[in-house]
Amino acid sequence: MDLILFLVFAGIAVVAAINVVVQRHPISSAISLIAVMGSLAVLYLLLGAEFIAAAQVIVYAGAIMVLFVFVIMLLNAGGETKAGRSFVASLLGVPVLVALLWLLAYYTARIYPSDTEVHFGGFRGGTAQAVGRALFTTYLLPFEITSILILIAIVGAIVLARKELE
Amino acid sequence: MDSFIVISLIKIFVVFGALMTILAYLQWVERKVIAHIQVRPGPYRVGPHGLLQPLADVIKLITKEDLVPPYVNKVLYLAAPFFAITMALLSISVIPFGPAIRVAGYPTYMGLADLNFGVLFILGISSMGVYGIALAGWSSNNKYSLLGGLRSSAQMISYELPLSLAIAAPLLISNTLSLRKLVDSQDGWMWNWNLFHGFQYVSFVVFIIAAFAETNRVPFDLPEAENELVAGFHTEYSSMKFASFFMAEYANMVTVSCMAVLLFLGGWVAPWPAAYGSGYVPVAIFAIGGMIAIWRGLNPRRPRDRFTFPPFGVVFLVVAAVFLVPILQSALLPLFWFCAKTGAILFLFMWIRGTLPRFRYDQLMGFAWKILFPVAMLNLLVTGLAIAVFS
């Protein structure tokens, strides 16, 4: 059951990811990207990381992509014209891609043999409790620094977007 | 395993059927409530007191011509209503509406799925719901629709923040993300509810206001302001596609009302324990209602009252008797309290719609960012501080 679900949603993620690049209209690309985010969330769920899955949907699919779609709608962007392909790209594209995928698969298999649990540093699991505990104990300093970084970004965005008062 | 699948399928059929009926009749109730607020009878022609009006509306919507304008982006135009209704119905699947019960020997929960991160699931699904409206507005290729879609996306992004912050405060008090454990933590007396127990009046009000905005209801129904935007994002939709948006709006209304009840008002828990007689409240309500109806029938004010009132009185008395059957009590009493509380919140929605005018767009945005968001933030900080100090 888990395997079938994994194959279905991994397949959707890959096809939708390719579709993001292939589609010529920005809104179709954006919707494909939403599909990628959604199927990734399901994959996280299959790994038992329910909090990360929910965060993926709420933050990426629900907030960031809404902003993308919003901007595309606001600018009323039309379809892009197809650019001519360069000779080098069409010659090297497929072999390089295959080599890259092979490298990725090889090193992933070496670092994480199939019987070890996927982990990030010393952190395992993805429930709300596990993430919360890790954020407020082991990774407290990076967490706080990130929040300050985001605050700086917000202030910077407001300063940049503000109309001149004079 | 097999019995789990069978029970789940049965539950899905029951809940889906009940939900669809409720959605259809919610609209009848709303029309009646608003009509009475405006001192007019409301739907009255189809059936007694217009009771068959929802059925007539459904037949009308199904048999209407399904028009697809030639200038729309066809794929997205067709996908948008489907997306809206799917997301609206999906979030109901994790709402629990009663405790664990036994049906024919099998233990099961009242509610379709029991997730241990139900609150996050609902937040995620509701944040996806905006796409249905935004894409409907964009794909219609019509400036009114586009403006409606843009307004709704901006509005929903803005109001999602105070909504999430308002949800976070009762979650801190109950210390769980599971909707079922949330209710268990509020068991007992009325003052154990998060609203009273944790002094969550502020976050309750913020939640209700943000919920109005999230469901595009008056006074936040800017996306479909008819005097500026014709019908907003669903201008180009007809027949069942229009009905899908309509149903999605009502389903979202039901979901946020259920959320308010689960988070703040103790879910299916009675206001006082059954040991002090809370189990007899529905019996008393239905019995008194039935007896009044029969008494009215015996002393008719109009000639036809002699025939119409007594049957209703008998039905009410039978319902009252059903609430006394010990086997059914364990399931019916929680359901009664849950429906009563949810119904009260839904009535609030209709009451507000009959009372308040619409916001201006800049007022709407300013209100979300300058008032609602800081208030919700402050409330969360104070709640967190109080929990850290007192526990």
Interface residues (C-beta under 8 A of the other chain):
Chain A: I27 I31 I34 G38 A41 E50 F51 A54 A55 V57 I58 A61 G62 A63 V66 L67 V69 F70 I72 M73 L74 N76 T127 A128
Chain B: L76 L115 N116 F117 L120 F121 L123 G124 I125 S127 M128 V130 Y131 A134 L135 G137 W138 L146 G149 L150 S153 A154 M156 I157 E160 L177
